[in-house]
Amino acid sequence: MDLTELYQKVTEYGDICDHCLGRMVAKRSFGLSNDQRGKGIRIAAALTLNQPYQEQKEPCWICGDFFTSTNTWADRVIDAFSGIEGKTFVIGSKVPPLMSESEEMVWSDLVLSDPEPLKSEINREVGKRVAAKSSLVGDTKNPDLTAVLNISNGTIEVQIRPLFLYGRYFKYERGIPQTHWACRACKGAGCEACDGTGKQYRDSVEELIGAPLLPIFKAERVFLHGAGREDIDAIMVGSGRPFILEIVNPRIRDADPKALEDAINTYNEGRVGVTDIRWSARSEVETLKSHKGHKKYRILVDIDGSVPDTALQSAVQQLSGALIRQRTPTRVAHRRADKVRERGVLDIRYTGKEGKDFVLEVTGEAGLYIKELISGDQGRTTPSLTEVLNTPARVVQLDVIHVEGIDQVKSHGTS
């Protein structure tokens, strides 16, 4: 279809602005805006038909003359971004269904192959004006700020890209879970059992690390992504556990990682600590989660009856290097799939006694249940120390002393 025929057929639906007219052939030619294409079509039609040039007289039947208000929308976007740190941005939009349906009807009726959606032009044109009126730079792939224009009700929703911090954490106090747990009784709503907090436990590593950071970044909340997790009654010492902290809706983006590390450690002295804090990125979260690092534990073991050191040494030697079959432990069966997992004991050593308890150091593959390696969990884990000794044994204290991390992964730079 030539441009004159296109002009005649499109204007049969009603008066149309240059933007919407030009968008019908948006993929033709280069270096032109859609309104320039539209004006060119009008001129070409007037010359071809030898008729007076006709400008738009009535409101555009597709967009309602939206493009006369792009400067106003740009000003409102800049106001919406006020007080939020960011260097890059992108515009999104929610277009009224009638507008989309109107242009799609034309595309279908006229079998057009080169059009562009109204939403795309709105995003681009408002974005161009925001960039011209501010210091922000457009970035469609990884913007700090996103403004979503709701054309129907005239509102703007601002979305802020989260920040990510990598580090290693230490947990010096037993009884603290890694992440927030909603109260089992009320599912987080708040009840008498949880004193109205909605939490099963008063604190978590996630909340303690996040508490001093929320005011620094003026953020909404944090999520902790850990390289595995230790039991609530275990401590995390030694080299610390690798983690990435996701900071949600930060209105401040610029901060010194060392200062953040100091703030966390000062706030949580004696309870939780962090080290090796650096900037990370969302892509590194998946690397952290999928990394199957080895873990080393120091455990105190209570064994029934009188067990000679030689017998314990022999049992330990049988378990070192062994492949352990573990059915989902009884203590976590309510929240994990019931299946059998095979994990290796890389090394296990008897290092002495503390009082009546035996001290063992165990290095195992990721996912090895240490408590069940010792107790056998009524036969659900085999072999176990209980099975090899033929005497009941149980962990009375567990310390995580090393978690192999992704420290070899290079920093992704400031997020």
Residue pairs with C-beta under 8 A, 6 or more apart in sequence:
1 9
1 110
1 112
3 25
3 40
3 41
3 44
3 45
4 44
4 45
4 48
4 49
6 24
6 25
6 41
6 110
7 21
7 41
7 42
7 44
7 45
8 45
9 110
10 16
10 21
10 24
10 106
10 110
13 61
13 102
13 106
14 58
14 61
15 56
15 57
15 58
15 59
15 60
15 61
16 38
16 56
16 60
16 61
16 62
17 35
17 38
17 56
17 60
17 62
17 63
17 65
17 67
18 34
18 35
18 36
18 37
18 38
18 39
18 42
18 56
19 34
19 35
19 38
19 60
19 63
19 67
19 121
19 125
20 34
20 38
20 60
20 62
20 63
20 103
20 118
21 37
21 38
21 41
21 42
22 32
22 33
22 34
22 35
22 36
22 37
22 38
22 39
22 40
22 41
23 34
23 37
23 38
23 103
23 115
23 116
23 118
23 121
24 106
24 107
24 110
24 112
24 114
24 115
25 37
25 41
25 112
25 114
25 115
26 34
26 37
26 114
26 115
26 116
26 121
27 113
27 114
27 115
27 116
28 37
28 114
29 37
32 40
34 116
34 121
35 67
42 53
42 54
42 55
43 53
45 51
46 52
46 53
46 54
59 65
60 66
61 102
62 99
62 102
62 103
62 106
62 118
63 99
63 118
64 99
66 118
66 122
66 151
67 121
67 125
70 125
70 126
70 129
71 129
73 126
73 129
73 149
74 126
74 129
74 130
74 132
74 133
75 133
76 156
77 91
77 126
77 130
77 147
77 149
77 156
78 130
78 133
78 134
80 147
80 156
80 158
81 89
81 134
81 136
81 145
81 147
81 158
83 251
84 145
84 158
84 160
84 251
85 144
85 250
85 251
85 252
85 253
85 254
86 136
86 143
86 144
86 145
86 160
86 161
86 253
87 136
87 137
87 144
88 136
88 137
88 138
88 139
88 142
88 143
88 144
88 145
89 127
89 130
89 136
89 137
89 138
89 139
89 143
89 144
89 145
89 146
89 147
90 123
90 127
90 138
90 139
90 140
90 143
90 145
90 146
90 147
91 122
91 123
91 124
91 126
91 127
91 130
91 146
91 147
91 148
91 149
92 123
92 146
92 147
92 148
92 149
93 119
93 122
93 123
93 126
93 148
93 149
93 150
93 151
94 148
94 149
94 150
94 151
94 152
95 118
95 119
95 122
95 151
96 151
96 152
99 118
99 151
100 117
100 118
100 119
103 115
103 117
103 118
106 112
107 115
122 149
122 151
126 149
127 138
128 138
130 136
130 138
130 147
131 137
131 138
136 145
142 161
143 161
144 160
144 161
144 253
145 158
145 159
145 160
145 161
146 158
146 159
146 160
146 161
147 156
147 157
147 158
147 159
148 156
148 157
148 158
148 159
149 156
150 156
150 157
160 249
160 250
160 251
161 415
162 246
162 247
162 248
162 249
162 250
162 282
162 415
163 217
163 219
163 246
163 247
163 250
163 253
163 279
163 415
164 244
164 245
164 246
164 247
164 279
164 280
164 281
164 282
164 284
164 285
164 415
165 244
165 245
165 247
165 257
165 260
165 277
165 278
165 279
165 280
166 242
166 243
166 244
166 276
166 277
166 278
166 279
166 280
166 284
166 288
166 411
167 240
167 242
167 243
167 245
167 261
167 274
167 275
167 276
167 277
167 278
168 239
168 240
168 241
168 242
168 243
168 274
168 275
168 276
168 403
168 405
169 205
169 209
169 226
169 236
169 240
169 241
169 243
169 272
169 273
169 274
170 236
170 237
170 240
170 241
170 272
170 273
170 274
170 275
171 205
171 230
171 234
171 235
171 236
171 237
171 241
171 271
171 272
172 235
172 237
172 270
172 271
172 272
172 273
173 235
173 270
173 271
173 272
174 232
174 233
174 234
174 235
175 201
175 232
175 233
176 201
176 203
176 204
176 205
176 208
176 232
176 271
176 272
177 200
177 201
177 204
177 205
177 232
178 204
178 205
178 206
178 224
178 226
178 229
178 230
179 204
179 205
179 206
179 223
179 224
179 226
179 229
180 199
180 204
180 206
180 207
181 199
181 200
181 201
181 204
182 188
182 198
182 199
182 200
183 189
183 190
183 191
183 193
183 194
183 197
183 198
183 199
183 200
184 200
185 191
185 193
185 194
186 193
186 194
186 198
188 198
188 199
189 198
190 196
190 197
190 198
191 198
194 200
201 232
203 271
204 224
205 224
205 226
205 272
206 222
206 223
206 224
206 245
207 222
208 267
208 268
208 271
208 272
209 222
209 224
209 245
209 264
209 268
209 272
209 274
210 221
210 222
210 224
210 245
210 247
211 267
211 268
212 263
212 264
212 266
212 267
212 268
213 219
213 222
213 245
213 247
213 260
213 263
213 264
214 220
214 221
214 222
216 252
216 255
216 260
216 263
217 247
217 250
217 251
217 252
217 253
217 255
218 250
218 251
218 252
219 247
219 248
219 249
219 250
219 251
219 252
220 248
220 249
221 248
221 249
222 245
222 246
222 247
222 248
223 245
223 246
223 248
224 243
224 244
224 245
224 246
225 243
225 244
225 245
225 246
225 285
225 288
225 289
226 241
226 242
226 243
226 288
227 241
227 242
227 243
227 288
227 289
227 291
227 293
227 403
227 405
227 406
228 241
228 293
228 295
228 366
228 367
228 403
229 241
230 236
230 241
230 398
230 400
231 371
231 398
233 398
234 398
234 399
234 400
235 399
235 400
236 399
236 400
236 403
237 399
237 400
237 401
238 296
238 399
238 400
238 401
238 402
239 401
239 402
239 403
240 273
240 274
240 275
240 276
240 403
241 400
241 403
241 405
242 288
242 293
242 403
242 405
242 406
242 407
243 288
244 280
244 284
244 285
244 288
246 282
246 285
257 277
257 278
257 279
258 277
260 277
261 274
261 275
261 277
264 272
264 273
264 274
264 277
265 273
265 274
276 407
278 411
279 411
279 412
279 413
279 414
279 415
280 411
280 412
280 415
281 412
281 413
281 415
282 415
283 412
284 406
284 409
284 412
287 406
287 409
288 405
288 406
291 404
291 405
291 406
292 365
292 366
292 367
293 366
293 403
293 404
293 405
293 406
294 346
294 363
294 364
294 365
294 366
294 402
294 404
295 363
295 364
295 366
295 368
295 400
295 402
295 403
295 404
296 361
296 362
296 363
296 400
296 401
296 402
296 403
297 361
297 362
297 363
297 364
297 370
297 398
297 399
297 400
297 401
298 359
298 360
298 361
298 398
298 399
298 401
299 359
299 360
299 361
299 362
299 370
299 374
299 395
299 397
299 398
299 399
300 354
300 357
300 358
300 359
300 395
300 396
300 397
300 398
301 357
301 358
301 359
301 360
301 374
301 385
301 393
301 394
301 395
301 396
302 356
302 357
302 358
302 393
302 394
302 396
303 312
303 358
303 385
303 389
303 391
303 392
303 393
304 391
304 392
304 393
305 391
307 358
307 389
307 391
309 350
311 389
312 350
312 358
312 389
313 350
315 385
315 388
315 389
316 348
316 349
316 350
316 360
316 385
318 383
318 388
319 345
319 348
319 373
319 383
319 384
319 385
319 388
320 345
320 347
320 348
320 349
321 344
321 345
321 346
321 347
322 344
322 345
322 383
323 342
323 343
323 344
324 342
324 343
324 344
324 345
324 368
324 373
324 381
324 382
324 383
324 384
325 340
325 341
325 342
325 381
325 382
326 340
326 341
326 342
326 343
326 368
326 369
326 372
326 373
326 377
326 380
326 381
327 338
327 339
327 340
327 341
327 377
327 380
327 381
328 336
328 337
328 338
328 339
328 340
328 341
328 380
329 369
329 371
329 372
329 377
329 380
329 381
330 377
330 378
330 380
331 371
341 367
343 364
343 365
343 366
343 367
343 368
343 369
344 364
344 365
344 368
345 362
345 363
345 364
345 368
345 373
346 363
346 364
346 365
347 361
347 362
347 363
348 360
348 361
348 362
348 363
349 360
349 361
349 362
350 358
350 359
350 360
351 359
351 360
351 361
352 358
352 359
353 359
357 396
357 397
360 374
361 401
362 370
362 373
363 402
364 370
364 373
369 377
369 381
370 395
370 398
371 377
371 394
371 395
371 398
372 380
372 381
372 384
373 381
373 384
373 385
374 384
374 385
374 386
374 393
374 394
374 395
375 381
375 384
375 385
375 386
375 392
375 393
375 394
375 395
376 382
376 384
376 385
376 386
376 387
377 384
379 387
384 393
385 393
386 392
386 393
